[in-house]
Amino acid sequence: MSILKQEFKLAISSLLRLPGFSLTVITTLAATLAALAVVININYIYFVAQPTDAKVKSAVRACR
């Protein structure tokens, strides 16, 4: 457990020593993850969650 604490302290001190680099890395990771989430959701909406024709026809009848 002490090795993990040492590694964590070293990581924090490295991040605090170069705040500009840290901000750039964190911002890049956040933007990348957000873009990935958008692409996955668009993929799901357009290719996976397409209703069948039977469901669409029954929904149209229910609306009339």
CORRA-V453506 format. One record per pair of residues at least 24 apart in sequence whose ideal C-beta (glycine too) atoms are under 6 Angstrom apart, sorted by the first residue. I is the first residue (numbers start at 1). J is the second residue. D is the distance in whole Angstrom. If there is no record, write none. Layout:
i;j;d
I;J;D
I;J;D
//
This chain:
none
//
